[in-house]
Amino acid sequence: MNKRQKAILIDFTIVIVATAIAVVAMINFKDWINHSEATRAMRQLGEIVLSYRKEHGSVPPESYVDRIRENLEGHVRLGNLQYRARWIDFESPPDEILAYTEKDYHSLLFGKGFIVLRFNGTVEWMGKQQFETLLAQQQSPIEKELTQK
């Protein structure tokens, strides 16, 4: 192999490696933006639910949340929101899961998990295993049966 061929091969390798790094970086950046937008939309929903609860003494019905959700910034990134208001009562602890949405990111940062809105208004990211364990502890047998269908 002569000098010119080695230079072309090295240049080609550098371009391929740089392109691969750029693609991975863009995927992670896209997922980071989607994650932050979905978290922000969930926080906005939490603020609305808390203000409704403060005013009316209970969490809003699902139909109310569906109407409000359309006006949230980033509502599209929430995806399939599961709202558990019918299973929440006055004795529910503040860390009870009120709403959640499943996310499957392709990045190295997040992976597969859930964005969770707690009864006290806090929003957090949970891994799939942690979420499923917590939800199983909080669900009643009737809720488990109805949600599996």
C-alpha positions in Angstrom: 0.0 0.0 0.0 1.5 3.3 -1.0 1.4 6.6 0.9 -1.5 8.0 -1.0 -3.7 4.9 -0.3 -2.9 5.0 3.4 -3.8 8.7 3.6 -7.2 8.0 1.8 -7.9 5.1 4.2 -7.0 7.2 7.3 -9.2 10.1 6.0 -12.1 7.7 5.3 -11.8 6.1 8.8 -11.8 9.5 10.4 -14.9 10.6 8.5 -16.7 7.3 9.4 -15.8 7.6 13.1 -16.8 11.3 13.3 -20.1 10.6 11.5 -20.9 7.8 14.0 -20.1 10.0 17.0 -22.3 12.8 15.5 -25.2 10.4 15.0 -25.0 9.0 18.6 -24.7 12.6 19.9 -27.8 13.7 17.9 -29.9 10.7 19.1 -28.9 11.5 22.7 -29.6 15.2 22.2 -33.0 14.5 20.6 -34.0 12.2 23.5 -32.8 14.7 26.1 -35.0 17.4 24.5 -38.0 15.0 24.3 -37.5 13.9 27.9 -37.2 17.5 29.2 -40.3 18.6 27.2 -42.4 15.6 28.5 -41.2 16.3 32.1 -42.1 20.0 31.8 -45.6 19.1 30.4 -46.1 16.7 33.3 -45.0 19.4 35.8 -47.6 21.8 34.3 -50.2 19.1 34.6 -49.2 18.6 38.2 -49.6 22.3 39.0 -53.1 22.4 37.4 -54.1 19.2 39.3 -52.8 20.7 42.6 -54.7 24.0 42.1 -57.9 22.1 41.2 -57.4 20.0 44.3 -56.8 23.0 46.5 -60.0 24.7 45.1 -62.3 21.7 45.0 -60.9 19.3 47.7 -60.3 16.4 45.3 -58.3 15.6 42.2 -60.0 16.5 38.8 -61.8 13.8 36.8 -60.1 12.3 33.8 -62.2 14.2 31.3 -61.0 17.5 32.9 -57.4 16.4 32.6 -57.9 15.3 29.0 -59.2 18.8 28.1 -56.4 20.6 30.0 -53.8 18.3 28.4 -54.5 19.7 25.0 -53.4 23.2 26.1 -50.1 22.1 27.8 -46.8 23.0 26.2 -45.2 19.8 25.1 -48.4 17.8 25.5 -47.5 15.8 22.4 -44.4 14.5 24.1 -46.4 13.1 27.0 -47.7 10.3 24.8 -50.2 7.8 26.3 -50.9 9.4 29.7 -52.3 7.0 32.3 -54.3 9.0 34.9 -55.2 7.1 38.1 -57.6 9.6 39.8 -60.4 7.1 40.2 -58.1 5.0 42.3 -57.0 7.9 44.5 -58.9 8.7 47.7 -58.5 11.2 50.6 -56.3 8.8 52.6 -53.8 8.3 49.8 -50.2 9.1 50.7 -48.5 12.1 49.1 -46.2 9.8 47.2 -49.0 7.9 45.5 -48.7 7.7 41.7 -51.4 10.0 40.2 -50.4 9.9 36.5 -47.6 8.3 34.4 -46.5 7.9 30.9 -44.2 5.2 29.5 -41.2 6.4 27.4 -38.8 4.3 25.4 -35.8 6.4 24.5 -33.0 5.2 22.2 -30.3 7.1 24.0 -27.7 6.0 26.5 -29.0 8.7 29.0 -32.6 7.4 29.6 -33.5 4.1 28.0 -36.9 2.7 28.8 -38.8 4.1 31.8 -41.7 6.2 33.0 -42.3 9.9 33.8 -44.4 9.9 37.0 -46.6 12.5 38.6 -47.1 11.9 42.3 -50.2 12.9 44.3 -48.2 15.7 45.9 -47.3 17.2 42.5 -43.7 16.0 42.2 -42.5 14.7 38.8 -39.8 12.2 38.4 -38.2 9.7 36.0 -38.2 6.1 37.0 -36.7 3.0 35.4 -39.1 0.4 34.3 -38.4 -2.2 37.0 -38.6 0.4 39.8 -41.9 1.8 38.5 -43.6 -1.6 38.0 -42.7 -2.6 41.5 -44.0 0.7 43.0 -47.2 0.6 40.9 -47.9 -3.0 41.9 -47.7 -2.0 45.6 -50.1 0.9 45.1 -52.7 -0.8 42.9 -55.7 -2.4 44.4 -56.7 -5.8 43.1 -59.7 -4.3 41.2 -57.4 -1.8 39.5 -54.9 -4.5 38.5 -57.7 -6.6 37.0 -59.3 -3.7 35.1 -56.0 -2.3 33.7 -54.8 -5.7 32.4 -57.8 -6.0 30.1 
